[in-house]
């Protein structure tokens, strides 16, 4: 546990006051922090202060999925985190670790995680894209972007190219199943495999219902 979880959460709550994004809200941050702690039980070298700060600030600058600067969001979040945490009295020697963990967590940024904290945060955040909560967030974001649930004539893209900007169900093959196969920690791999299996079962049920 870290004494910085509460202050970091409170600061983000202030920074996000008035914002409305059901997929990237305080609940998302709380779940990421909870998963970080769970994974960290098998990673004894992890710094709890770095993890807590990174978990609560990793989406501090939250840009829409279709925003032109989406790939820069994690870097902007990392820079904001360093500024805010520095003003809060967070240990200066740990700020670089927080910056790297946040910068490297993003799928679109493509930054390899080089520390145990970065690997844990990346897994914890990507686990949010899997399983039941992952599907709920997937469909919520698809709706925000004006996408359809699935391609009515060819939901499995057997005779067309995948396009997850137009069809939510395509996102499973385009991104989520690959994410599940690319976890950084042993605990993350176990949890991801279970959640991916559940998503496959959901898709099978959906296809059965729509015929």
BAVOTOR-177492 format. One record per residue (C-alpha): residue number from 0; y, x, z. Coordinates in Angstrom, 2 decimals, padded with zeros to 5 digits. Example, Ala and Ser with C-alpha at 12.3 -4.5 7.8 and 13.67 -1.06 7.14 Angstrom:
# BAVOTOR-177492
[atom 0 [-004.50 012.30 007.80]]
[atom 1 [-001.06 013.67 007.14]]
END
This chain:
# BAVOTOR-177492
[atom 0 [000.00 000.00 000.00]]
[atom 1 [003.60 001.09 -000.47]]
[atom 2 [006.74 000.16 001.38]]
[atom 3 [008.56 000.17 -001.99]]
[atom 4 [006.79 -002.89 -003.39]]
[atom 5 [009.05 -005.36 -001.56]]
[atom 6 [012.37 -003.67 -002.37]]
[atom 7 [011.38 -003.14 -006.01]]
[atom 8 [010.35 -006.78 -006.37]]
[atom 9 [013.57 -007.97 -004.77]]
[atom 10 [015.70 -005.84 -007.10]]
[atom 11 [013.91 -007.11 -010.21]]
[atom 12 [014.30 -010.68 -008.98]]
[atom 13 [018.04 -010.09 -008.85]]
[atom 14 [018.16 -008.41 -012.26]]
[atom 15 [016.12 -011.23 -013.81]]
[atom 16 [018.05 -014.06 -012.15]]
[atom 17 [018.36 -016.94 -014.62]]
[atom 18 [015.83 -015.50 -017.07]]
[atom 19 [013.09 -017.82 -018.30]]
[atom 20 [009.93 -016.26 -019.70]]
[atom 21 [006.67 -017.65 -018.41]]
[atom 22 [004.68 -014.71 -019.75]]
[atom 23 [006.93 -012.06 -018.19]]
[atom 24 [008.02 -013.37 -014.82]]
[atom 25 [007.66 -012.33 -011.18]]
[atom 26 [004.16 -013.77 -011.17]]
[atom 27 [003.20 -011.35 -013.93]]
[atom 28 [004.62 -008.44 -011.96]]
[atom 29 [002.84 -009.53 -008.78]]
[atom 30 [-000.47 -009.71 -010.62]]
[atom 31 [000.02 -006.29 -012.23]]
[atom 32 [000.78 -004.77 -008.82]]
[atom 33 [-002.30 -006.48 -007.34]]
[atom 34 [-004.49 -005.10 -010.14]]
[atom 35 [-002.94 -001.64 -009.75]]
[atom 36 [-003.96 -001.66 -006.10]]
[atom 37 [-007.47 -002.78 -007.01]]
[atom 38 [-007.94 -000.06 -009.62]]
[atom 39 [-006.39 002.53 -007.31]]
[atom 40 [-009.19 002.03 -004.76]]
[atom 41 [-011.30 004.06 -007.20]]
[atom 42 [-008.51 006.53 -008.00]]
[atom 43 [-007.72 008.24 -004.68]]
[atom 44 [-005.17 010.64 -006.19]]
[atom 45 [-002.84 007.81 -007.21]]
[atom 46 [000.59 007.71 -005.57]]
[atom 47 [001.14 004.20 -004.18]]
[atom 48 [004.94 004.53 -004.24]]
[atom 49 [004.97 005.48 -007.93]]
[atom 50 [002.56 002.66 -008.73]]
[atom 51 [004.53 000.02 -006.83]]
[atom 52 [007.85 000.98 -008.41]]
[atom 53 [006.35 001.22 -011.89]]
[atom 54 [004.49 -002.08 -011.57]]
[atom 55 [007.64 -004.00 -010.66]]
[atom 56 [009.97 -002.26 -013.12]]
[atom 57 [007.64 -001.90 -016.13]]
[atom 58 [009.10 -004.94 -017.90]]
[atom 59 [012.63 -004.59 -016.54]]
[atom 60 [013.99 -004.63 -020.10]]
[atom 61 [011.93 -007.39 -021.68]]
[atom 62 [012.43 -007.83 -025.43]]
[atom 63 [010.71 -010.57 -027.48]]
[atom 64 [007.53 -009.61 -029.32]]
[atom 65 [009.30 -009.97 -032.68]]
[atom 66 [012.45 -008.04 -031.65]]
[atom 67 [013.37 -005.09 -033.88]]
[atom 68 [013.62 -002.77 -030.84]]
[atom 69 [010.39 -003.96 -029.18]]
[atom 70 [008.86 -000.46 -029.36]]
[atom 71 [011.80 000.89 -027.29]]
[atom 72 [011.48 -001.65 -024.48]]
[atom 73 [009.28 000.52 -022.25]]
[atom 74 [011.61 003.49 -022.60]]
[atom 75 [014.62 001.34 -021.77]]
[atom 76 [012.74 -000.11 -018.79]]
[atom 77 [011.84 003.38 -017.59]]
[atom 78 [015.45 004.54 -017.80]]
[atom 79 [016.70 001.47 -015.97]]
[atom 80 [014.03 001.94 -013.29]]
[atom 81 [015.13 005.51 -012.64]]
[atom 82 [018.77 004.44 -012.31]]
[atom 83 [018.01 001.51 -010.02]]
[atom 84 [015.45 003.28 -007.85]]
[atom 85 [017.68 006.32 -007.50]]
[atom 86 [020.39 004.08 -006.08]]
[atom 87 [017.90 002.52 -003.68]]
[atom 88 [016.92 005.84 -002.10]]
[atom 89 [013.54 006.14 -003.79]]
[atom 90 [012.16 009.70 -003.45]]
[atom 91 [013.79 011.74 -006.22]]
[atom 92 [010.69 013.88 -006.77]]
[atom 93 [008.71 010.76 -007.73]]
[atom 94 [011.14 009.34 -010.28]]
[atom 95 [009.68 011.30 -013.19]]
[atom 96 [006.27 009.85 -012.41]]
[atom 97 [007.67 006.33 -012.42]]
[atom 98 [009.48 006.97 -015.71]]
[atom 99 [006.35 008.25 -017.43]]
[atom 100 [004.11 005.45 -016.13]]
[atom 101 [006.52 002.80 -017.39]]
[atom 102 [007.19 004.51 -020.71]]
[atom 103 [003.47 004.96 -021.41]]
[atom 104 [002.31 001.47 -020.41]]
[atom 105 [003.45 -000.20 -023.63]]
[atom 106 [001.03 -000.86 -026.48]]
[atom 107 [003.81 -000.73 -029.07]]
[atom 108 [005.32 002.53 -027.77]]
[atom 109 [002.11 004.47 -028.38]]
[atom 110 [002.72 006.99 -025.58]]
[atom 111 [-000.49 008.58 -024.17]]
[atom 112 [-000.71 008.17 -020.36]]
[atom 113 [-000.84 011.65 -018.83]]
[atom 114 [-000.99 010.82 -015.10]]
[atom 115 [-003.35 008.77 -012.98]]
[atom 116 [-000.53 006.34 -012.19]]
[atom 117 [000.24 005.88 -015.89]]
[atom 118 [-003.41 005.20 -016.66]]
[atom 119 [-003.68 002.67 -013.85]]
[atom 120 [-000.48 000.84 -014.81]]
[atom 121 [-001.47 000.72 -018.47]]
[atom 122 [-004.85 -000.80 -017.59]]
[atom 123 [-003.37 -003.26 -015.09]]
[atom 124 [-000.77 -004.50 -017.54]]
[atom 125 [-003.25 -004.78 -020.42]]
[atom 126 [-005.70 -006.70 -018.24]]
[atom 127 [-002.98 -009.35 -018.07]]
[atom 128 [-003.53 -009.84 -021.80]]
[atom 129 [-007.24 -010.56 -021.29]]
[atom 130 [-009.33 -013.33 -019.76]]
[atom 131 [-007.99 -016.74 -018.82]]
[atom 132 [-004.50 -015.53 -017.92]]
[atom 133 [-004.40 -013.53 -021.14]]
[atom 134 [-005.22 -016.57 -023.26]]
[atom 135 [-002.63 -018.66 -021.43]]
[atom 136 [000.02 -016.02 -022.08]]
[atom 137 [-001.13 -015.57 -025.69]]
[atom 138 [-000.65 -019.24 -026.53]]
[atom 139 [002.64 -019.42 -024.61]]
[atom 140 [004.08 -016.47 -026.56]]
[atom 141 [002.73 -017.83 -029.85]]
[atom 142 [004.54 -021.10 -029.16]]
[atom 143 [007.76 -019.25 -028.39]]
[atom 144 [007.46 -017.49 -031.75]]
[atom 145 [006.71 -020.71 -033.65]]
[atom 146 [003.11 -019.80 -034.48]]
[atom 147 [000.29 -022.29 -035.03]]
[atom 148 [-002.75 -022.37 -032.74]]
[atom 149 [-005.05 -021.31 -035.59]]
[atom 150 [-005.48 -021.48 -039.36]]
[atom 151 [-006.87 -024.97 -039.90]]
[atom 152 [-008.97 -024.14 -042.97]]
[atom 153 [-010.15 -020.67 -041.97]]
[atom 154 [-009.72 -020.11 -038.21]]
[atom 155 [-011.90 -016.97 -038.16]]
[atom 156 [-010.11 -015.37 -041.15]]
[atom 157 [-013.30 -015.08 -043.17]]
[atom 158 [-011.47 -015.40 -046.50]]
[atom 159 [-007.92 -014.35 -045.59]]
[atom 160 [-006.12 -011.55 -043.83]]
[atom 161 [-005.49 -011.75 -040.10]]
[atom 162 [-001.92 -012.73 -039.22]]
[atom 163 [-001.22 -013.14 -035.50]]
[atom 164 [002.45 -013.86 -036.09]]
[atom 165 [001.46 -017.11 -037.79]]
[atom 166 [-001.78 -017.98 -035.98]]
[atom 167 [-002.33 -017.45 -032.27]]
[atom 168 [-006.12 -017.22 -032.47]]
[atom 169 [-005.85 -014.24 -034.84]]
[atom 170 [-004.33 -012.27 -031.96]]
[atom 171 [-007.76 -011.88 -030.41]]
[atom 172 [-009.00 -009.70 -033.26]]
[atom 173 [-005.65 -008.12 -034.10]]
[atom 174 [-004.86 -006.87 -030.60]]
[atom 175 [-006.71 -008.23 -027.58]]
[atom 176 [-010.29 -007.19 -028.33]]
[atom 177 [-009.09 -003.67 -029.31]]
[atom 178 [-007.09 -003.52 -026.05]]
[atom 179 [-010.19 -004.45 -024.07]]
[atom 180 [-012.07 -001.56 -025.67]]
[atom 181 [-009.39 001.01 -024.86]]
[atom 182 [-009.07 000.96 -021.07]]
[atom 183 [-008.22 004.23 -019.32]]
[atom 184 [-010.09 003.84 -016.02]]
[atom 185 [-013.66 002.96 -015.06]]
[atom 186 [-012.51 -000.07 -013.07]]
[atom 187 [-010.31 -001.18 -015.94]]
[atom 188 [-013.20 -000.93 -018.38]]
[atom 189 [-015.42 -003.10 -016.21]]
[atom 190 [-012.80 -005.79 -015.75]]
[atom 191 [-011.81 -005.71 -019.42]]
[atom 192 [-015.40 -006.13 -020.59]]
[atom 193 [-015.85 -009.20 -018.41]]
[atom 194 [-012.60 -010.76 -019.57]]
[atom 195 [-013.31 -010.01 -023.24]]
[atom 196 [-016.68 -011.73 -022.93]]
[atom 197 [-014.93 -014.78 -021.47]]
[atom 198 [-012.44 -014.84 -024.35]]
[atom 199 [-015.28 -014.71 -026.87]]
[atom 200 [-016.88 -017.69 -025.10]]
[atom 201 [-013.59 -019.57 -025.24]]
[atom 202 [-013.27 -018.92 -028.97]]
[atom 203 [-016.82 -020.11 -029.55]]
[atom 204 [-016.07 -023.32 -027.66]]
[atom 205 [-012.82 -023.82 -029.56]]
[atom 206 [-014.51 -023.37 -032.92]]
[atom 207 [-017.18 -025.86 -031.86]]
[atom 208 [-014.57 -028.45 -030.91]]
[atom 209 [-012.61 -028.15 -034.15]]
[atom 210 [-015.77 -028.10 -036.28]]
END
